[in-house]
Each structure stands twice: as C-alpha cells, then as structure tokens.
Amino acid sequence: MKPLLLVSVVVEASTGLGLLVAPSALAQLLIGAPLEAPAAVTIAHACGTALLALALACWLARENGRAMVVTMLFYNLAVAAVLAHAALGLGLSGVGLWPAVGLHIALAVWCAVAPKSTVAH
C-alpha cells in the first residue's frame, strides 16, 4: 500500500503544481485547448491546490492508509470518468488525455487490489 500512496503523491503533486504554475499549458496537453478566461485559470488554480492537499493526505497516510486508498479509488474512478467524458462527450482532445484516463484507471485498479494485510495496526 505504501508504494501506491507514494505514486499517488507524485502524480497528484505534479498535476497540482502544473495547475498552479502553468494551468493553460497543462490544459492544452490534457484536453487540447488552453485556458483563456481568468475564471478558468482561477478554477484551475483551486483544483491544483486541492490536488496538492490530496497529495499531502496520501503522504501523511502512507504508513496506515486503508481509508486513503479507498478515497483514492473513488477519486481515480471519478477523474477517469470526467476525462473520458471530455473526450467522448465534449469532443476535447489532447496528447495527454487518453494516457491520463489510462493512468487513473490503472491507479484505481491498484487501489482496488491493494492488500488489506499491508495496513499497519
């Protein structure tokens, strides 16, 4: 479980920092369109901050984190669904969109199969 949470720290912290530092570039990579309106950039910054908080929670829970793994399972499934809808329902595309969907699905599967016996008591 510890490696799963550490990978989650890296993925979410990287994405969070990207949304804070270069939100338009990250949006271009993921969905093939830049963020141009100040409101969109503000929301991206808020989302980046939330992802950094999620990364911090994963870091703090890495030794005994079954509840965090369940939380990350929900998060990864939801993000995969949102990104897949962006591609299939909204017609958005970017070079990183489907790899991001695949990454979140893979992380969700990892969360689902993470052994309960590795949780410290």
C-alpha positions in Angstrom: 0.0 0.0 0.0 2.9 2.4 0.7 4.1 2.3 -2.9 0.6 3.0 -4.2 0.3 6.1 -1.9 3.8 7.3 -2.9 2.9 7.0 -6.6 -0.3 8.9 -5.9 1.8 11.6 -4.1 4.0 12.1 -7.2 1.1 12.1 -9.7 -1.2 14.4 -7.8 1.5 16.8 -6.6 2.9 17.1 -10.2 -0.5 17.8 -11.6 -1.4 20.2 -8.8 1.9 22.1 -9.3 1.2 22.1 -13.1 -2.3 23.6 -12.5 -0.8 26.3 -10.2 2.3 27.2 -12.4 1.1 26.6 -15.9 -2.6 25.8 -16.0 -3.1 26.7 -19.6 -0.2 24.6 -20.8 -1.5 21.6 -18.8 -5.0 22.1 -20.1 -3.6 22.2 -23.7 -1.7 18.9 -23.0 -4.8 17.2 -21.5 -7.7 18.5 -23.5 -6.2 20.2 -26.5 -7.4 23.6 -25.5 -5.8 26.4 -23.4 -7.4 28.1 -20.5 -8.0 31.6 -21.7 -10.6 33.2 -19.3 -9.4 34.4 -15.9 -12.2 32.5 -14.3 -11.0 29.2 -15.9 -7.4 29.9 -14.7 -8.8 30.6 -11.2 -10.7 27.4 -11.1 -7.6 25.5 -12.3 -5.5 27.1 -9.5 -8.1 26.0 -7.0 -8.1 22.5 -8.4 -4.3 22.5 -8.3 -4.4 23.4 -4.6 -6.9 20.6 -4.0 -4.6 18.1 -5.7 -1.7 19.3 -3.6 -3.8 18.7 -0.5 -4.7 15.2 -1.8 -1.0 14.5 -2.3 -0.3 15.7 1.2 -3.0 13.4 2.6 -1.5 10.4 0.7 1.9 11.3 2.1 0.7 11.5 5.7 -1.3 8.3 5.3 1.4 6.2 3.7 2.1 4.1 6.8 -1.5 3.2 7.7 -3.7 4.3 4.8 -6.5 2.0 4.0 -9.1 4.8 4.2 -6.9 6.9 2.0 -6.7 4.1 -0.5 -10.5 3.8 -0.6 -10.6 7.6 -1.1 -8.1 7.4 -3.9 -10.1 4.6 -5.6 -13.1 6.9 -5.7 -11.0 9.9 -6.9 -9.3 7.9 -9.7 -12.5 6.4 -11.0 -14.2 9.8 -10.9 -11.3 11.6 -12.7 -11.1 8.8 -15.3 -14.9 9.3 -16.0 -14.6 13.1 -16.2 -11.7 12.9 -18.6 -13.3 10.2 -20.7 -16.5 12.4 -20.9 -14.3 15.3 -22.0 -13.1 13.2 -24.9 -16.2 11.3 -25.8 -19.0 13.7 -24.8 -17.4 17.0 -25.4 -15.1 16.2 -28.2 -12.0 17.6 -26.5 -8.6 16.0 -27.2 -5.0 16.5 -26.3 -2.0 14.3 -26.5 -2.2 13.6 -22.8 -5.9 13.0 -22.4 -6.2 9.2 -23.0 -2.9 8.5 -21.2 -4.3 10.4 -18.2 -7.5 8.3 -18.4 -5.4 5.1 -18.6 -3.2 6.2 -15.7 -6.2 6.9 -13.5 -7.8 3.6 -14.4 -4.6 1.8 -13.6 -4.3 3.6 -10.2 -7.9 2.8 -9.5 -7.3 -0.9 -10.2 -4.2 -0.8 -7.9 -6.3 0.8 -5.2 -9.0 -1.9 -5.6 -6.5 -4.8 -5.3 -4.2 -3.2 -2.6 -3.9 -5.9 0.0 -5.6 -5.1 3.3 -3.0 -7.2 5.1 -0.3 -4.5 4.5 -2.1 -2.0 6.7 -0.3 -1.4 10.0 -2.4 -1.8 13.1 
